[in-house]
Amino acid sequence: MPKKHALRGDPRRGAALTRMAASPTSAGPQMTLQEVLDRLGPSIFAGLLDPDGVLRYANQAALQAIGSAPEQVLGQRFDATPWWQACEVSRQRLQQALAGAVRGEASRFDVRVATSGGATLSMDFSLLPLYDQAGRVVWLIPSARDVSEREQAQHQLQLTRQAVEQANDALLQVGPDGAYRDANAAACRLLGLDREQLLRLRVPDIETQIDVAQWPRRWRDLCDRGSLRFETTVRHQAGHEIPVDVSVSLVSSGQASFAHVCIDDLRERRATERRILQLLQFDELTGLPNRQLLLERLNATVQTSLQTVVLVLELDRFKRINDGLGADIGDAVLREVAQRLSATVRSGDLVARRGGDEFVIVMPAPSVPVLHTAQALLDSIARPMPIAGQEVHMTCSIGIATAPADSDHADTLLRRASAALHQAKMLGRNQASIYAGAPHDDDPDRLALETALRKALRDEQLDLHYQPQVDLAHGGIVGVEALLRWQHPTLGRVAPDRFIPIAEETGLIVAIGDWVLRRAIEQAAAWQEAGLPPLRMAVNLSARQLLHPDLARRIEGLLASAGLDPRLFGVEVTESMLIGNFDQAVQHLQALRALGVEVSLDDFGTGYSSLSYLRRLPVDVVKIDRSLVPDVTALAEDASITRAIITMAHQLQMKVLAEGVESEGQAALLAAHQCDQMQGYWFSAALPAAAIETMLREDRKIDPALLLWR
């Protein structure tokens, strides 16, 4: 036996071992062996067995583990001692080792042994035979080392490996040379490779935006910064490319380093973004660009030096279709109209649906007289429409305006085309009318309103009402939006959508805007001085106010004068206000946020800025337009638009406020979709300051049962 011959190779050593083991009770050398065994350390158990497997000696570490004195265990069969009561499998393995040791076979294996406290230790166990000078086995030496921590570490490592392997994200390890060292199952699925194939590749073999020559620089950047985050595309085994978000962390251990890479598949997210963009910019019924995209493209078109013609088209007496034949037939008619309009104009012209039965056509640099195109459109719509087995007859009216002759602003151009449309209807419908270009001074009603508005500002006829904004987590009022009201002595209440455009065109909006800011801030400060709960006062800014160079300084001065904390004040802007002077508007909003003022993006979903703008805007709150607020009875697709906007805003660290909430069902669905706040007639209309104060003192809230949906 190799072990036996190795021990017998040194006669002096064999004699010494024999003398030390000759008598376990004698003094001298035997005591020296006991001292050696006792000094092996508290985590190493050791002892002596005779060839029959009877325990003759156990060191202090082994005895302390089971809380026994020597006389309690010495003289017993080793496999019957308390150490082996914790695991029957370990005891059976020991018995096999004892049988082999008598034949001169050494053994080493892992076992579980018991302690006096009832714990179980994992031990690395050895059983060695000891020979006399004649080569006979005279003693067996058992020893065991506590490896519980090693086993626990191995178990934890195994769990970690399982977690990595079962992770949904693709996880990889990459060495300094760019070679893949490890990859989980998700990474293999993402790339269409098995693990062996993947580990034969390097980063440039998979990532499309880096080659072998660029890899060393990527590794240096990682070493310098510790982590990297970027978007790229990777190649699938089948040949197509996959957009991904990549997070890379440097891991160092001693002299060795590698990159831990997490890859997030962006295909679903990109598809969702495209769907959101489609829903926000295109009419779902007809597939045409909606009002948002219309304004965006028209605004861009009129900025050029080319002549641009805008035609606003409305179906004549369309209501009788919906009332007489049903909404389904009405929808089919609108789809047919959309197709006929698109087929009649040039491929480069824009056909959009602005809402209801109204369509808009934008024609840059028209190649034929506009009235020829208008007549072709009238003829196209007048042809019978076979819808659902019946023949539907429709006509339309068209209003026409031209840039830059009539205006070089999209909003104004559309208004003037709409005015021409109204003229076409007045003349009997089924015809086209060109905007006549009458100056506003010739419009007696408009001129009278302008004069009255100047007087209203001077005579304090203007007032502010406040609509509560409610938190959908606890149901309490957290803010109000200041809304301008005009009560004329003889005309009565004048609607804001009637006098605000006049104020903007005449420049009165500057003075009115300053008045609104001052009055709203003073009112908010008065509520705070009265000891009412803190709430944020929100004020709508006009386009002229937003672009005024002293806006932030003006608001800062008003806040300081009133003693109002800037964190209790907010401003609201619309997307359309930003598109023309984006960089300047962003600077002013950043200055306001630096003061602590909250910035809200109003009417989201109806403007025309692209989604990429939202990421660049210094905005705290996104306000969902009332047209995008669904009820619990709404179609799943409608609710998904709202949910997508909420999710997108939250990912950009913005809060979401839904406006125009008019039913309990809408509020419940918004709460369920984790919308942060809401306002609307369901909770309260805009009220005078005294009524808001009463509401705050009564601590009016939403029924908590409704918020259980969250």
Legacy VTK file of the C-alpha trace (Angstrom):
# vtk DataFile Version 3.0
C-alpha trace
ASCII
DATASET POLYDATA
POINTS 710 float
0.000 0.000 0.000
1.519 3.385 -1.011
0.690 5.068 2.294
2.256 2.232 4.311
5.478 2.271 2.378
5.724 6.026 2.654
5.587 5.823 6.432
8.049 2.974 6.588
10.538 4.836 4.410
12.014 6.553 7.458
12.719 3.967 10.233
13.440 6.647 12.800
10.093 8.352 12.117
8.228 5.038 12.321
9.868 4.197 15.608
9.014 7.585 17.016
5.371 7.269 15.978
5.242 3.776 17.433
6.645 4.960 20.725
4.253 7.909 20.857
1.296 5.649 20.153
2.458 2.624 22.143
0.418 3.325 25.247
-2.263 6.016 25.399
-1.990 6.138 29.159
1.764 6.220 29.600
3.676 9.438 30.101
6.528 10.778 27.980
6.124 10.485 24.202
2.378 9.696 24.499
1.898 12.994 26.319
3.797 14.739 23.526
1.324 13.423 20.927
-1.642 14.557 23.056
-0.116 18.010 23.311
0.274 18.131 19.538
-3.351 17.132 19.013
-4.590 19.615 21.612
-2.678 22.457 19.971
-4.148 21.964 16.519
-6.608 24.793 17.108
-10.208 25.173 18.277
-11.640 24.354 14.834
-9.707 21.074 14.373
-10.969 17.889 16.043
-8.462 15.051 16.481
-8.097 11.788 18.380
-6.745 8.208 18.483
-8.631 5.006 17.730
-7.443 1.461 18.175
-7.749 -0.899 15.173
-11.176 -1.955 16.404
-12.432 1.613 16.041
-12.598 2.245 19.785
-11.861 5.812 20.829
-8.778 6.013 23.070
-8.112 9.734 22.966
-9.884 12.955 21.850
-8.396 16.444 21.896
-9.969 19.331 23.765
-11.564 20.907 20.655
-13.449 17.692 19.891
-14.564 17.178 23.496
-15.732 20.788 23.892
-17.857 20.499 20.773
-20.045 17.827 22.386
-19.666 19.101 25.959
-18.219 15.797 27.251
-15.442 14.754 29.625
-12.893 12.177 28.353
-14.274 9.376 30.554
-17.725 9.806 28.967
-16.584 8.883 25.468
-13.236 7.080 25.706
-13.558 3.337 25.359
-16.628 3.622 23.066
-16.825 2.686 19.415
-16.054 5.902 17.588
-19.142 5.641 15.373
-21.340 5.371 18.494
-20.108 8.619 20.098
-22.269 11.767 20.174
-20.381 13.403 17.292
-22.123 11.111 14.817
-25.723 11.424 15.994
-26.513 14.383 13.697
-26.269 12.579 10.375
-26.844 8.885 9.679
-25.231 9.192 6.242
-22.041 10.553 7.807
-21.996 7.735 10.374
-22.350 5.092 7.665
-19.541 6.698 5.693
-17.364 6.583 8.830
-18.072 2.900 9.322
-16.897 2.225 5.773
-13.759 4.271 6.421
-13.035 2.351 9.654
-13.247 -0.942 7.792
-10.885 0.346 5.142
-8.436 1.889 7.610
-7.772 -1.523 9.211
-6.623 -2.616 5.755
-4.341 0.387 5.548
-6.610 2.652 3.489
-6.655 6.370 4.257
-9.935 8.237 3.839
-10.984 11.827 3.425
-14.547 13.074 2.972
-17.026 15.715 4.178
-19.250 14.872 7.164
-21.750 16.531 9.461
-21.158 16.258 13.200
-23.223 17.364 16.171
-22.340 19.837 18.935
-23.618 20.029 22.497
-25.765 23.047 21.554
-27.698 21.046 18.976
-25.946 22.656 16.011
-24.527 20.733 13.089
-21.050 21.455 11.781
-19.743 20.683 8.318
-16.310 19.069 8.664
-13.523 18.054 6.324
-12.796 14.623 7.883
-9.675 12.426 7.528
-8.947 8.955 8.886
-5.313 7.838 8.661
-3.846 4.459 9.691
-0.671 4.421 11.863
1.752 1.512 11.502
4.259 -0.166 13.773
7.708 -1.237 12.630
6.299 -4.531 11.402
3.870 -2.695 9.115
0.800 -3.535 11.106
-1.962 -0.964 11.687
-1.821 -0.209 15.385
-3.657 3.084 15.574
-6.139 5.092 13.573
-5.917 8.879 13.675
-9.223 10.709 12.972
-9.075 14.452 12.386
-11.653 16.945 11.199
-11.561 20.608 10.255
-14.628 22.877 10.479
-15.567 23.976 6.960
-19.061 25.313 7.744
-18.162 28.793 6.543
-16.733 27.396 3.322
-19.869 25.346 2.745
-22.063 28.336 3.490
-20.037 30.449 1.078
-20.330 27.763 -1.572
-24.081 27.588 -0.988
-24.379 31.356 -1.237
-22.292 31.290 -4.391
-24.589 28.649 -5.823
-27.652 30.736 -4.972
-26.054 33.773 -6.577
-25.271 31.769 -9.660
-28.851 30.539 -9.819
-30.142 34.097 -9.451
-27.886 35.262 -12.272
-28.886 32.335 -14.443
-32.603 32.878 -13.823
-32.512 36.685 -14.205
-34.690 38.188 -16.927
-31.971 40.659 -17.926
-29.035 39.491 -20.011
-25.949 39.356 -17.753
-22.407 38.801 -19.001
-18.807 38.977 -17.817
-16.233 40.501 -20.136
-12.462 40.434 -19.720
-10.013 43.280 -20.482
-9.475 41.769 -23.938
-13.184 42.056 -24.761
-13.759 38.308 -24.605
-16.929 37.002 -22.975
-16.086 34.960 -19.877
-19.566 34.096 -18.693
-23.176 34.620 -19.728
-26.553 33.727 -18.289
-29.442 32.064 -20.094
-31.155 35.412 -20.816
-28.069 36.645 -22.677
-28.023 33.489 -24.784
-31.732 33.867 -25.586
-31.302 37.521 -26.492
-28.545 36.747 -29.011
-29.838 33.391 -30.246
-26.636 31.586 -29.185
-25.831 28.778 -26.806
-23.356 29.462 -24.014
-20.419 27.700 -25.677
-20.901 29.737 -28.858
-21.175 32.991 -26.943
-18.023 32.383 -24.883
-16.009 32.040 -28.076
-16.885 35.621 -29.079
-15.725 39.120 -28.183
-17.697 42.321 -27.709
-17.063 43.653 -31.276
-18.499 40.405 -32.668
-21.891 41.294 -31.176
-22.102 45.054 -30.605
-22.639 46.989 -33.838
-21.188 50.334 -32.744
-17.684 49.229 -31.744
-14.861 47.425 -33.546
-11.704 45.686 -32.390
-9.631 48.863 -32.674
-12.047 50.837 -30.464
-12.314 48.247 -27.684
-9.126 49.284 -25.750
-10.506 52.810 -25.430
-13.836 51.455 -24.129
-11.947 49.434 -21.489
-9.866 52.474 -20.459
-13.036 54.558 -20.079
-14.522 51.850 -17.854
-11.379 51.680 -15.704
-11.314 55.486 -15.348
-15.009 55.936 -14.541
-15.891 52.645 -12.825
-19.150 52.280 -14.755
-20.686 53.050 -18.142
-24.273 53.417 -19.362
-25.220 53.712 -23.027
-27.664 52.588 -25.697
-26.520 50.578 -28.699
-27.602 47.674 -30.891
-26.463 44.043 -30.824
-26.533 41.413 -33.553
-28.772 38.407 -33.223
-27.562 35.092 -34.582
-30.339 35.303 -37.193
-28.858 38.538 -38.565
-31.212 41.250 -37.295
-30.169 44.005 -34.883
-31.693 44.546 -31.434
-31.746 47.953 -29.664
-30.468 47.609 -26.095
-29.638 49.644 -23.008
-26.259 48.594 -21.575
-25.006 49.097 -17.995
-21.377 48.152 -17.352
-19.650 47.990 -13.941
-15.952 47.353 -13.304
-15.261 44.504 -10.870
-11.735 44.218 -9.413
-10.315 41.501 -7.178
-6.616 41.777 -6.438
-4.802 42.145 -9.735
-7.703 40.769 -11.776
-10.515 42.856 -13.267
-13.528 42.173 -15.437
-16.641 44.000 -16.611
-20.081 43.025 -15.323
-22.521 43.806 -18.148
-26.303 44.074 -17.883
-28.217 44.341 -21.175
-31.838 45.487 -21.281
-33.766 44.666 -24.465
-35.387 47.915 -25.647
-37.599 46.443 -28.365
-40.736 46.395 -26.233
-40.035 49.851 -24.822
-39.396 51.290 -28.287
-42.576 49.677 -29.560
-44.472 51.253 -26.643
-42.922 54.646 -27.385
-43.897 54.338 -31.041
-47.411 53.379 -29.972
-47.599 56.369 -27.621
-46.303 58.641 -30.361
-48.850 57.191 -32.765
-51.661 57.736 -30.278
-50.529 61.259 -29.397
-49.898 62.476 -32.932
-52.314 60.502 -35.100
-56.067 60.217 -35.101
-56.996 56.686 -34.067
-60.122 56.522 -36.209
-58.737 57.707 -39.555
-54.977 57.274 -39.116
-54.449 60.900 -40.172
-52.233 63.317 -38.237
-54.202 64.838 -35.369
-54.301 68.401 -34.108
-50.951 68.040 -32.331
-49.020 66.917 -35.404
-50.947 69.352 -37.618
-49.810 72.318 -35.538
-46.240 71.051 -35.383
-45.920 70.615 -39.143
-47.875 73.722 -40.025
-45.743 75.801 -37.680
-42.601 74.435 -39.356
-43.999 74.997 -42.845
-45.002 78.645 -42.371
-41.493 79.447 -41.120
-40.203 78.835 -44.644
-40.351 81.440 -47.365
-42.653 79.277 -49.475
-46.286 80.164 -49.974
-48.457 77.814 -47.915
-52.172 77.264 -48.388
-54.352 75.981 -45.550
-57.783 74.518 -46.275
-60.164 73.814 -43.392
-62.862 71.376 -44.496
-66.012 70.464 -42.564
-68.738 67.998 -43.574
-72.152 69.542 -44.078
-74.875 68.345 -41.697
-72.773 65.422 -40.513
-74.774 65.232 -37.293
-77.728 63.771 -39.213
-75.532 60.773 -40.142
-74.706 59.958 -36.547
-78.253 60.615 -35.346
-80.011 58.824 -38.191
-77.674 55.965 -39.080
-75.639 55.499 -35.911
-72.112 56.225 -34.745
-70.641 53.184 -36.525
-71.846 54.468 -39.908
-70.605 57.935 -38.960
-67.152 56.550 -38.191
-67.097 54.699 -41.504
-67.993 57.939 -43.318
-65.126 59.771 -41.604
-62.684 57.043 -42.638
-63.931 57.212 -46.234
-63.591 61.010 -46.247
-60.016 60.719 -44.960
-59.133 58.348 -47.806
-60.738 60.551 -50.461
-58.999 63.688 -49.240
-55.608 61.959 -49.205
-56.178 60.589 -52.703
-57.143 64.017 -54.102
-54.170 66.110 -52.947
-50.447 65.633 -53.629
-48.405 63.077 -51.707
-46.386 65.850 -50.100
-49.451 67.708 -48.806
-50.590 67.200 -45.230
-54.105 65.927 -44.525
-55.074 66.007 -40.832
-58.192 65.546 -38.743
-58.539 68.379 -36.234
-61.536 66.848 -34.493
-65.124 65.784 -35.080
-65.955 66.106 -38.778
-63.336 68.798 -39.412
-60.252 68.157 -41.567
-57.302 70.398 -42.444
-55.116 70.261 -45.559
-51.737 72.021 -45.658
-50.296 72.590 -49.139
-46.769 74.041 -49.333
-46.006 75.780 -52.636
-49.216 74.739 -54.441
-48.700 73.821 -58.100
-52.244 74.693 -59.254
-54.669 77.458 -58.244
-56.046 76.692 -54.805
-59.673 76.967 -55.943
-59.043 74.186 -58.462
-57.878 71.943 -55.619
-60.818 73.017 -53.478
-63.278 72.137 -56.257
-61.641 68.717 -56.694
-62.101 68.111 -52.967
-65.756 69.182 -53.100
-66.382 66.832 -56.034
-64.593 63.935 -54.319
-66.666 64.202 -51.146
-69.915 64.622 -53.134
-69.559 61.228 -54.808
-71.884 58.610 -53.228
-70.269 56.581 -50.442
-71.165 52.873 -50.256
-71.177 52.268 -46.490
-72.402 49.050 -44.835
-74.636 48.095 -47.745
-76.179 51.510 -48.207
-75.360 54.654 -50.185
-74.475 57.722 -48.153
-74.425 61.182 -49.734
-72.287 63.927 -48.196
-71.097 67.406 -49.094
-68.576 69.660 -47.403
-67.618 73.298 -47.008
-64.060 74.633 -47.272
-62.335 77.712 -45.889
-58.987 78.822 -47.305
-56.183 81.007 -45.901
-52.678 81.599 -47.244
-49.327 82.245 -45.617
-47.631 84.603 -45.408
-50.338 86.857 -46.905
-52.944 86.143 -44.223
-50.541 85.313 -41.386
-47.206 83.647 -40.707
-48.414 82.068 -37.445
-50.020 78.636 -37.489
-52.760 79.427 -34.944
-53.786 82.627 -36.681
-53.712 81.004 -40.100
-56.038 78.237 -38.904
-58.403 80.745 -37.308
-58.619 82.713 -40.522
-59.206 79.608 -42.599
-61.961 78.705 -40.104
-63.436 82.177 -40.537
-63.498 81.576 -44.285
-65.150 78.194 -43.641
-67.867 79.957 -41.663
-68.383 82.295 -44.611
-68.729 79.289 -46.973
-71.417 77.824 -44.730
-73.219 81.156 -44.571
-73.282 81.211 -48.375
-75.127 77.884 -48.513
-72.521 75.119 -47.916
-70.943 72.742 -50.452
-68.550 75.447 -51.596
-65.159 77.002 -50.847
-64.470 80.484 -49.556
-61.155 82.364 -49.371
-60.376 84.457 -46.298
-61.240 88.055 -47.121
-58.639 89.560 -44.816
-60.878 92.085 -43.054
-58.936 93.888 -40.290
-60.048 93.362 -36.710
-60.786 97.049 -36.367
-63.684 96.519 -38.791
-65.192 93.900 -36.476
-67.425 95.906 -34.097
-67.871 93.085 -31.583
-64.165 92.450 -31.342
-63.345 96.129 -31.086
-65.957 96.588 -28.378
-64.531 93.670 -26.380
-61.011 95.069 -26.663
-62.172 98.450 -25.346
-64.142 96.787 -22.561
-61.168 94.613 -21.598
-58.921 97.645 -21.181
-61.550 99.155 -18.915
-62.006 95.888 -17.010
-58.337 95.845 -16.068
-58.522 99.446 -14.929
-61.809 99.096 -13.008
-61.004 95.803 -11.240
-63.692 93.836 -13.091
-61.321 90.876 -13.324
-61.256 88.276 -10.592
-59.590 84.942 -9.828
-61.295 81.677 -9.020
-59.363 78.668 -7.776
-59.839 75.014 -8.701
-58.561 72.498 -6.100
-55.882 69.973 -7.034
-56.190 66.760 -5.029
-53.554 64.166 -4.117
-54.637 60.659 -5.135
-52.577 59.004 -2.401
-54.275 60.536 0.659
-57.200 62.352 -0.973
-56.476 65.809 0.423
-56.163 69.163 -1.352
-52.519 69.942 -2.128
-52.882 72.882 -4.473
-55.135 75.144 -6.516
-55.003 76.504 -10.053
-55.777 80.196 -10.393
-58.259 80.818 -13.228
-59.109 84.259 -14.601
-62.739 85.409 -14.630
-64.317 88.550 -16.140
-67.712 89.751 -14.960
-68.782 92.619 -17.231
-71.403 95.028 -15.818
-73.712 94.646 -18.844
-72.375 91.702 -20.856
-72.295 89.483 -17.793
-69.643 86.774 -17.547
-67.316 86.812 -20.572
-65.727 83.434 -21.318
-61.898 83.317 -21.146
-61.639 81.712 -24.596
-63.333 84.826 -25.942
-61.244 87.555 -24.314
-57.848 85.860 -23.826
-57.088 85.762 -27.618
-57.914 89.488 -27.763
-55.594 90.149 -24.836
-52.786 88.210 -26.531
-53.123 89.949 -29.895
-53.391 93.450 -28.407
-50.614 92.989 -25.866
-52.981 93.439 -22.905
-51.966 89.944 -21.803
-48.754 91.384 -20.325
-50.577 93.673 -17.898
-53.254 91.061 -17.187
-50.592 88.426 -16.584
-48.804 90.644 -14.069
-52.097 91.305 -12.298
-52.860 87.573 -12.095
-49.392 86.779 -10.693
-49.621 89.458 -8.017
-53.202 88.630 -6.984
-52.579 84.852 -6.842
-49.403 85.204 -4.781
-51.069 87.612 -2.361
-54.011 85.239 -1.944
-51.722 82.249 -1.273
-49.825 84.273 1.338
-53.101 85.348 2.976
-54.194 81.711 3.315
-50.900 80.848 4.956
-51.144 83.760 7.364
-54.640 82.547 8.292
-53.120 79.243 9.423
-54.645 77.124 6.670
-52.862 73.956 5.542
-50.041 74.659 3.091
-50.959 74.279 -0.567
-49.361 75.226 -3.870
-50.786 78.077 -5.947
-50.468 77.411 -9.707
-50.729 80.190 -12.312
-50.908 79.822 -16.091
-48.259 81.821 -17.939
-48.879 83.365 -21.337
-46.390 82.958 -24.178
-45.293 86.578 -23.806
-44.749 86.204 -20.076
-42.693 83.043 -20.551
-40.329 84.773 -22.966
-39.962 87.974 -20.929
-36.298 88.265 -19.834
-37.223 89.394 -16.303
-39.841 86.703 -15.611
-37.936 84.884 -12.852
-36.837 88.133 -11.220
-40.388 89.480 -11.338
-41.847 86.378 -9.681
-39.058 86.288 -7.103
-39.847 89.884 -6.152
-43.588 89.204 -5.812
-42.937 86.155 -3.635
-40.552 88.071 -1.384
-42.925 91.019 -1.082
-45.827 88.752 -0.056
-43.669 86.559 2.183
-44.670 83.375 0.327
-42.350 80.372 0.236
-41.465 79.752 -3.470
-42.131 76.055 -2.905
-45.801 76.963 -2.452
-46.016 78.512 -5.896
-46.083 76.997 -9.370
-46.399 78.023 -13.004
-48.082 76.165 -15.851
-47.047 76.339 -19.503
-48.332 74.568 -22.601
-46.355 72.638 -25.197
-47.317 75.110 -27.943
-45.646 77.944 -25.990
-42.287 76.156 -26.102
-41.890 75.076 -29.698
-41.028 78.456 -31.227
-38.353 79.563 -28.708
-37.474 76.316 -27.017
-34.003 77.180 -25.680
-35.066 80.565 -24.290
-38.165 79.084 -22.670
-36.104 76.316 -21.062
-33.695 78.888 -19.589
-36.557 80.822 -17.994
-38.155 77.658 -16.595
-34.803 76.544 -15.185
-34.451 79.921 -13.469
-37.898 79.493 -11.894
-37.102 75.975 -10.693
-33.882 77.290 -9.165
-36.064 79.546 -6.997
-38.065 76.505 -5.848
-41.083 77.237 -8.068
-42.845 74.142 -9.430
-43.177 73.922 -13.234
-46.121 72.091 -14.825
-46.602 71.159 -18.485
-50.286 71.827 -19.174
-52.614 70.118 -21.704
-50.156 67.284 -22.332
-51.235 65.175 -25.290
-52.802 68.044 -27.237
-49.743 70.115 -28.080
-47.186 69.430 -30.742
-43.763 69.071 -29.144
-42.121 65.707 -29.712
-41.636 63.229 -26.886
-37.887 63.798 -26.995
-38.543 67.406 -25.879
-40.141 66.198 -22.673
-36.852 64.682 -21.508
-35.140 68.049 -22.006
-37.756 70.178 -20.280
-37.249 71.363 -16.688
-40.710 70.154 -15.700
-41.941 68.811 -12.337
-45.537 67.946 -13.238
-47.158 66.662 -16.432
-50.844 67.585 -16.665
-52.841 65.111 -18.750
-55.399 66.877 -20.919
-59.053 66.138 -20.113
-59.498 64.508 -23.534
-57.093 61.730 -22.467
-58.713 61.022 -19.098
-60.714 57.763 -19.458
-63.465 56.289 -17.301
-63.649 52.760 -15.907
-66.054 52.017 -18.743
-63.558 53.143 -21.392
-61.972 50.798 -23.889
-58.699 49.208 -22.782
-56.864 51.066 -25.570
-58.051 54.436 -24.233
-56.970 53.579 -20.695
-53.612 52.358 -21.976
-52.814 55.813 -23.365
-53.297 57.374 -19.938
-51.346 54.572 -18.248
-48.504 54.953 -20.759
-48.265 58.709 -20.139
-48.210 58.160 -16.364
-45.511 55.492 -16.653
-43.410 57.633 -18.985
-43.634 60.692 -16.710
-42.744 58.658 -13.611
-39.698 57.224 -15.398
-38.606 60.820 -16.059
-39.058 61.584 -12.316
-42.098 63.783 -12.976
-45.453 63.795 -11.208
-48.699 63.455 -13.146
-51.871 65.510 -12.636
-55.007 64.671 -14.601
-57.304 67.607 -15.324
-60.958 67.635 -16.278
-61.921 64.707 -14.032
-65.708 64.655 -14.133
-66.713 61.320 -12.616
-65.919 58.944 -9.794
-65.050 56.309 -12.393
-62.370 58.526 -13.889
-60.905 59.270 -10.458
-60.901 55.585 -9.519
-59.155 54.557 -12.720
-56.542 57.291 -12.330
-55.865 56.166 -8.763
-55.512 52.576 -9.940
-52.990 53.675 -12.581
-50.876 55.479 -9.927
-51.691 58.987 -11.152
-50.400 61.427 -8.516
-53.002 64.211 -8.526
-56.246 65.301 -10.196
-58.535 68.280 -10.620
-61.959 68.655 -12.167
-65.652 69.248 -11.634
-66.134 65.868 -9.943
-64.289 67.127 -6.880
-64.910 70.844 -7.302
-65.332 73.553 -9.914
-63.202 76.695 -9.736
-64.475 78.702 -6.744
-63.924 82.129 -5.199
-61.232 82.424 -2.540
-63.722 82.396 0.354
-65.230 79.085 -0.759
-61.762 77.527 -1.070
-60.933 78.730 2.441
-64.073 77.032 3.789
-63.182 73.828 1.976
-59.680 73.861 3.493
-60.976 74.485 7.009
-63.401 71.579 6.631
-60.517 69.416 5.388
-62.551 68.152 2.471
-61.089 64.965 0.945
-61.823 62.197 -1.506
-63.522 59.151 0.032
-60.629 56.887 1.177
-62.464 53.832 -0.200
-61.938 55.189 -3.708
-58.184 55.294 -3.176
-58.043 51.595 -2.314
-57.671 51.095 -6.055
-54.067 52.285 -5.785
LINES 1 711
710 0 1 2 3 4 5 6 7 8 9 10 11 12 13 14 15 16 17 18 19 20 21 22 23 24 25 26 27 28 29 30 31 32 33 34 35 36 37 38 39 40 41 42 43 44 45 46 47 48 49 50 51 52 53 54 55 56 57 58 59 60 61 62 63 64 65 66 67 68 69 70 71 72 73 74 75 76 77 78 79 80 81 82 83 84 85 86 87 88 89 90 91 92 93 94 95 96 97 98 99 100 101 102 103 104 105 106 107 108 109 110 111 112 113 114 115 116 117 118 119 120 121 122 123 124 125 126 127 128 129 130 131 132 133 134 135 136 137 138 139 140 141 142 143 144 145 146 147 148 149 150 151 152 153 154 155 156 157 158 159 160 161 162 163 164 165 166 167 168 169 170 171 172 173 174 175 176 177 178 179 180 181 182 183 184 185 186 187 188 189 190 191 192 193 194 195 196 197 198 199 200 201 202 203 204 205 206 207 208 209 210 211 212 213 214 215 216 217 218 219 220 221 222 223 224 225 226 227 228 229 230 231 232 233 234 235 236 237 238 239 240 241 242 243 244 245 246 247 248 249 250 251 252 253 254 255 256 257 258 259 260 261 262 263 264 265 266 267 268 269 270 271 272 273 274 275 276 277 278 279 280 281 282 283 284 285 286 287 288 289 290 291 292 293 294 295 296 297 298 299 300 301 302 303 304 305 306 307 308 309 310 311 312 313 314 315 316 317 318 319 320 321 322 323 324 325 326 327 328 329 330 331 332 333 334 335 336 337 338 339 340 341 342 343 344 345 346 347 348 349 350 351 352 353 354 355 356 357 358 359 360 361 362 363 364 365 366 367 368 369 370 371 372 373 374 375 376 377 378 379 380 381 382 383 384 385 386 387 388 389 390 391 392 393 394 395 396 397 398 399 400 401 402 403 404 405 406 407 408 409 410 411 412 413 414 415 416 417 418 419 420 421 422 423 424 425 426 427 428 429 430 431 432 433 434 435 436 437 438 439 440 441 442 443 444 445 446 447 448 449 450 451 452 453 454 455 456 457 458 459 460 461 462 463 464 465 466 467 468 469 470 471 472 473 474 475 476 477 478 479 480 481 482 483 484 485 486 487 488 489 490 491 492 493 494 495 496 497 498 499 500 501 502 503 504 505 506 507 508 509 510 511 512 513 514 515 516 517 518 519 520 521 522 523 524 525 526 527 528 529 530 531 532 533 534 535 536 537 538 539 540 541 542 543 544 545 546 547 548 549 550 551 552 553 554 555 556 557 558 559 560 561 562 563 564 565 566 567 568 569 570 571 572 573 574 575 576 577 578 579 580 581 582 583 584 585 586 587 588 589 590 591 592 593 594 595 596 597 598 599 600 601 602 603 604 605 606 607 608 609 610 611 612 613 614 615 616 617 618 619 620 621 622 623 624 625 626 627 628 629 630 631 632 633 634 635 636 637 638 639 640 641 642 643 644 645 646 647 648 649 650 651 652 653 654 655 656 657 658 659 660 661 662 663 664 665 666 667 668 669 670 671 672 673 674 675 676 677 678 679 680 681 682 683 684 685 686 687 688 689 690 691 692 693 694 695 696 697 698 699 700 701 702 703 704 705 706 707 708 709
